[in-house]
């Protein structure tokens, strides 16, 4: 995830890899859990989108993880394949 610069055990950017790649970690965004509320819809955003002002906004997740959830690969042993950007398949384990 994140091109190899995310350190899963510490749930943070890898200072070691970022250093090797000469990436200043201060410019990287804050990290949140996918279901964490990170804000609310503002009045301006409500006017522009039609979403109700005050609606919670969550951090969300990457496209591949969302596709896996969308095709139902949610149980241990389930696998999904992501072939190209538009074709998602799901196989159930025996």
N, C-alpha and C positions, 0 to 999 in steps of 0.2 A: 504494500500500500504506500502511496505517496512517493513512488519512485525509489524506495529503499532508504529513505532518510527518516522514517518513523521507527522509533524503538518501542516495540510492543510491551516489553516487560516493564518499562518505566512510564509508558503511556505519554511519551514526549518525543520531541525531535532528537535524533541521534547527534549529539555534539561531535562525536568522533567522525562520523561519516560526513557531516556538514563541514567540518574542518578540512577534511581531505578534499572535498569538492569546492572548498572556498565559498560556502554559503553562510551568510551571516544569519544565525538563528533568530536575531532580533527582528528580521523582516518577515519571518514566517508567522502565519496566523495562530491564534490560540486554538487549542484542541478541545473538543467537547465530545461527550458520548452522543451517539446518533439521536437518542430520544430526549436529550436535554433541551429545555426551553432557553433560547438565547435572546429572545426579544418578543415584541408584539407588533402587530400591524399599526402603522401610524395613520393619522388622518389623511396625509398626502397619498400614502400607499393605498389606502382604502378608496379614495377618490379615483385613483388610476387603475385599480384592479377590480373593484367591486367586492373585495373581501371586507368583512366587518372589522372596523377599528377595534383594536384591543385583542384580536385573535392571536393566540400564541404562535410563535415561529420556532420550529425546532431546528437543530443543527443539520439533521439529515444524514445521508450516507452516500457512498459512491455508487455509480451506475451498475456495476457488476453485482454488488451486494443487493441492491434493490431488485435487480432482475432475478436473482436467485430466490428472493422472497416472493416475488410476483409469480414465479412459475411453480411455487410450492415446495421447493427444496429446503425444508426447514427441520427435518428430523435427522438424527445421526444415521449415516449410511446413505442418505439421499445425495445425489450428485446432479449437477447441472452443467451444461456445456454452453459456452458463449462463443459461438462461431460467427464472426463478423459482428457488426454493431447492431444488426436488426434481427438476428435469428437466435432465439433462446429455446433450448430444449431441456426437458427434465426426464430423468430416469429414476424409477423407484428401485430401491434395493430389494433383492429377493427375500 
